[in-house]
Amino acid sequence: MQVFTALFSSESTDLSAQLNAQLINALYDYQPSVKDMQPLQAWLIVMQNAYINMQRLDYQLCYTHFPRLFSTCLSCLLSPHDMVIQVASETMKVVLMKCVSPHVESVVLAAGGSLKGKSSVLEKVFKLIESGLKYRYHAAWCQVLGTIQVAFEVMGKSCYDVIIPQSLVSLCNLHDTPNFPFIPQLEAAVGAAVETMGPRVVLAAIPLELENEEVQIQFPRAWLLPVLKRHIRNTELQFFTATLLPLAARLRNRAATLIDGDKKLEAKVYDTLQSQIWDLLPSFCRNPVDLTQSFKNIARILGTALTERPELRKTVCHALCLLVESSQGNADCQAELSRFSKNFLPILFNIHTSESTSPNSSVLECIGSYLSITDQQLVNSLFGKVGVKLTSEDVNKSTRQAVMDLALLVIPHISQKSLAMLYKAVVVLLESDDNAMQKKTYKILERMCSCESEHHQAFIESHLDALQNSLLTSLSSAVASSKKPRLKCLAHIVRRLRGDQTAFITSITAEVILCTKEVNEGARAEAYSLLVDLANAQDRCCDGSHQENIMHYFHIVLAGLAAKSPHMLSATILSLGRLVYEFRDVLSHGMIQKLLNSMNVFLVSRSREVVKSTLGFIKVVVSVLQASDLVPHVSELISSIVSWSKETNYHFRHECRVLFERFIRKLGYEMIFDMVPESHRKLLAHVRKTAERAKRRKAKQRESQAIEKGGKPLLRRYSTPVVSGHYGVWWWFVNTASIRHNIVVPGICLTLFGCCAAMKNCCAVLKTKN
């Protein structure tokens, strides 16, 4: 079997299609019994490779052999061995995907566009697969359903008129069977039919059956609605408009009638069904094939649903977002959607700014998507009407915040004139007492600075000085929640600085340093990034060399070490650590000396906050400096650390251990051992043992991984070469002779095992005598 597998997999040109077919026919004569697990698995794999190779050589010849293979695989599903059933189903799947799938359309075209009533090979193949749903194959239904799913994916689009009607009805009947154990696999198969053939074809074969004359609360086909929602895509939007929307309207009317008749339970069931039908709308909006023809028929309905039915707003907004997303790269679809911007955007604006509704993220997301395909003139006009509410005194706080949310969305799409109007309206809110309003104001300014269009860049350049002054004057009133967008805004300004702007750099450095200790993680990250931007801006704005300019900025930051507040001291030390890491290549020897001398002082501080920051700084220094630059200062640093009180030493025991690990890794154990007092050498020994233990563990893991990949033999524990060699021979014989060639040799195996055991005992005796 291995020879046949290699032959069919090699794609050799010496093997003709006719010879391949003859070999397949010969192999059928030597088909193992369904009770022989391993031989039958190998035989199925060989047949799979043989068909794939014959398809490559001559598809027409391979095409006529398909029914016999699928009939054989179907008989293998009756095997008592699960592995045989699994391999048989995988064989059918692979042949469908690699042999049938590439040629389905050509076969259908050759048959005149339809296989109905022509008794084609593909129809026979599908009938054979479908027959696996008979009760005699119930043990393999899980695998059969998976094969049917692949068959739908391969043949459904071209052969739906032949395979769909009865097969889907059979699947639905099976779904209705009490306690059917393979519901997920069955629904996946129906879902594959929905994906390939579309909901129109599937629902024509298995209708939803949601409308009956009698009122009921049990709907056997209702399970199709979630399946449709998961699998509908690339289909006709018109089908939803013409078929499903009227059905949803009738169900809603039925629910209203039942409520009037005081039948609340039945009314709730019908209302849930119509809601589930509306939930199908986003699925129909995933790349619809008839968007330009059908959107005009549903646009008014969607607008009415947004206005009058709040419970459907999330669904409709999601659908509109998907339509805009699917229209990317298609000018006709974008033009069709953009044509209705004047209808949808005012509705969405009014919904979001309405006093009676709470903020809705789906509405904002929909507005943002629709703005991307809307004409700029229309956006300016719409926002001009809504933006007046920013300066109006008659507008309440929630409405003003909603308008600011809209402003964040429209900024990339409005003209320079509208930008000026918006800037004038929001800049006065930087010192607002309302934290949420202040945060939104900083976000708006940051969005203005980040837009890359020419008129946005020109506007920011023309207002750069005014923006700097506004940010400086609002520093004292900036709340913690506004720090992140404020730092982002400052970062955009700093990256634009040119010429003599060092005064602005110096004035905001203290704020940025303090922000490295903010509670918000995002604000801390922005502060660290802005520190580097400030140093680079200092380099751009000064006339000296790169090293001189960076050292000048280091001195500006060093001024923070004179602060009396532990909070400011800690923030300054953290900031210096970030700058040292970023500009380690230009640090002068004098600056390193000055920094490490200062850290020696702060290591013995009574403030744990300062000590913790200092330890973090030293870790950075140890990792970035060369050993020669670090050696002169190590002794003083270690002396400061070991002079701590017991309470401080216990509190920072983990940080000390990490720091000593880095010292040892950088300078060697012997050097650090001589510098540490006798009372602390136990810690050093513990650090060394821990590092060696971790090193051995990693080596052991690498060795085990090498063995798993087929490296050395498993019986390496025997130190005697002769014994391990004989055990290796025994393992080779068992694995190769017995397993690979299916030869049963218990006597020989036991003899070899006994010899190996005796050899082991002899070696043990010899070792004892020696």
Sequence and secondary structure as in RCSB ss.txt:
>XXXX:A:sequence
MQVFTALFSSESTDLSAQLNAQLINALYDYQPSVKDMQPLQAWLIVMQNAYINMQRLDYQLCYTHFPRLFSTCLS
CLLSPHDMVIQVASETMKVVLMKCVSPHVESVVLAAGGSLKGKSSVLEKVFKLIESGLKYRYHAAWCQVLGTIQV
AFEVMGKSCYDVIIPQSLVSLCNLHDTPNFPFIPQLEAAVGAAVETMGPRVVLAAIPLELENEEVQIQFPRAWLL
PVLKRHIRNTELQFFTATLLPLAARLRNRAATLIDGDKKLEAKVYDTLQSQIWDLLPSFCRNPVDLTQSFKNIAR
ILGTALTERPELRKTVCHALCLLVESSQGNADCQAELSRFSKNFLPILFNIHTSESTSPNSSVLECIGSYLSITD
QQLVNSLFGKVGVKLTSEDVNKSTRQAVMDLALLVIPHISQKSLAMLYKAVVVLLESDDNAMQKKTYKILERMCS
CESEHHQAFIESHLDALQNSLLTSLSSAVASSKKPRLKCLAHIVRRLRGDQTAFITSITAEVILCTKEVNEGARA
EAYSLLVDLANAQDRCCDGSHQENIMHYFHIVLAGLAAKSPHMLSATILSLGRLVYEFRDVLSHGMIQKLLNSMN
VFLVSRSREVVKSTLGFIKVVVSVLQASDLVPHVSELISSIVSWSKETNYHFRHECRVLFERFIRKLGYEMIFDM
VPESHRKLLAHVRKTAERAKRRKAKQRESQAIEKGGKPLLRRYSTPVVSGHYGVWWWFVNTASIRHNIVVPGICL
TLFGCCAAMKNCCAVLKTKN
>XXXX:A:secstr
 HHHHHHHHTT TTS HHHHHHHHHHHHHT   TT HHHHHHHHHHHHHHHHHHHHH HHHHHTTHHHHHHHHHH
HTT S HHHHHHHHHHHHHHIIIIIGGGHHHHHHHTTS  TTS  HHHHHHHHHHGGGSGGGGGGHHHHHHHHHH
HHHHHHHHHHHHHHHHHHHHHHHHHTSTT TTHHHHHHHHHHHHHHHHHHHHHHHS      SS  S  TTTTHH
HHHHHH  S  HHHIIIIIHHHHHHHHHHHHHHHHTT HHHHHHHHHHHHHHHTTHHHHTSS TTHHHHHHHHHH
HHHHHHHH GGGHHHHHHHHHHHHHHTTT HHHHHHHHTTHHHHHHHHHHHHH TTS   HHHHHHHHHHHTTS 
HHHHHHHHHHHHGGGT TTS HHHHHHHHHHHHHHGGGS HHHHHHHHHHHGGGGG S HHHHHHHHHHHHHHHH
  SHHHHHHHHHTHHHHHHHHHHTGGG  GGGHHHHHHHHHHHHHH  SS HHHHHHHHHHHHHHTT SSHHHHH
HHHHHHHHHHHHHHHHSSS HHHHHHHHHHHHHGGGG S HHHHHHHHHHHHHHHHHTTTS  HHHHHHHHHHHH
HHTT S HHHHHHHHHHHHHHHHHS HHHHHHHHHHHHHHHHTS HHHHHHTHHHHHHHHHHHHHHH HHHHHHH
S GGGHHHHHHHHHHHHHHHHHHHHHHHHHHHHTT S S TT   HHHHHHHHHHHHIIIIIIIITT   HHHHH
HHHHHHHHHHHHHHHHHHH 
